[in-house]
Amino acid sequence: MEVDGRSQKELALRLLSTSISCCVADAACLPMDTLKVRLQLQNELLPSSTPRLSPIGMARQMIQTEGFSSFYAGLSPAMLRQASYGGLSFFSYPFIRDEMYKMS
């Protein structure tokens, strides 16, 4: 089977490479995203009279109390999300774009 002159193997490699790329990008960004969420949650969960931690203070607290791996909490669901959503988004974009150009 071919799609736009591309073999199944080419399409599978393209989907795999886009999925892996999205996972690598998310793994690189996850520590900062986890830190951001922790900073946001302290505003929601702590009484207003409690002093807030800075980003560096929050990172230090996370490492001291939970270890460095706490920055990667939620890695598995993030990888599943990126492998499916990100991979399919980037994989399908050129096909959808080409069909829309044909319609215009």
C-alpha positions in Angstrom: 0.0 0.0 0.0 1.2 3.5 -0.8 0.1 6.9 0.2 1.2 9.9 -2.0 3.9 7.6 -3.4 5.3 6.7 0.0 5.6 3.0 1.1 4.2 1.7 4.3 7.8 1.5 5.7 8.4 5.2 4.9 5.2 6.1 6.6 5.9 4.0 9.6 9.4 5.5 10.0 7.9 9.0 9.7 5.3 8.3 12.4 7.9 6.7 14.6 10.4 9.6 14.2 7.8 12.3 14.8 6.6 10.4 17.9 10.1 10.0 19.3 10.9 13.7 18.6 7.9 14.8 20.5 8.8 12.5 23.4 12.4 13.8 23.5 11.1 17.4 23.5 8.6 16.7 26.3 11.2 14.9 28.4 13.5 17.9 28.1 10.8 20.4 29.1 9.1 18.2 31.8 11.4 19.3 34.8 10.6 23.0 34.2 6.9 22.2 33.7 6.8 20.2 36.9 8.5 23.1 38.8 6.0 25.6 37.3 3.0 23.5 38.4 4.5 23.2 41.9 4.9 26.9 42.1 1.3 27.5 40.9 0.0 24.9 43.4 1.6 26.6 46.4 -0.6 29.6 45.7 -3.7 27.4 45.7 -2.9 25.1 48.6 -1.1 27.3 51.2 -2.7 29.9 53.4 -2.1 33.5 52.2 0.0 34.2 55.3 2.5 31.5 54.4 5.7 32.7 52.6 6.0 31.5 49.0 9.1 29.7 47.6 11.0 31.1 44.7 11.7 28.8 41.7 15.1 28.0 43.1 13.8 27.5 46.6 11.1 25.2 45.2 13.6 23.2 43.2 15.8 22.9 46.2 12.9 21.7 48.4 11.9 19.2 45.7 15.4 17.7 45.5 15.8 17.6 49.3 12.4 16.1 50.2 11.6 13.9 47.1 14.9 13.6 45.2 15.8 14.6 41.7 13.4 12.2 40.2 10.5 14.3 41.4 11.1 16.6 38.4 10.1 13.7 36.2 6.9 12.8 38.0 4.3 12.0 35.4 6.8 11.1 32.7 5.0 8.0 31.5 1.7 9.7 30.8 3.5 12.6 29.2 5.3 10.2 26.9 2.1 8.4 26.0 0.4 11.7 25.3 3.3 13.0 23.1 3.8 9.7 21.2 0.1 9.7 20.2 -1.0 13.3 20.0 2.3 15.0 19.0 3.3 12.2 16.7 0.0 12.0 14.9 -0.2 15.8 14.7 3.2 16.2 13.0 2.7 13.0 10.9 -0.7 14.0 9.5 0.0 17.7 8.9 1.6 17.4 5.4 -1.2 15.1 4.2 -3.9 17.4 5.4 -2.1 20.5 4.1 -1.7 18.9 0.6 -5.4 18.0 0.5 -6.4 21.5 1.5 -4.2 23.0 -1.3 -5.8 20.7 -3.8 -9.3 21.9 -2.7 -8.4 25.6 -3.0 
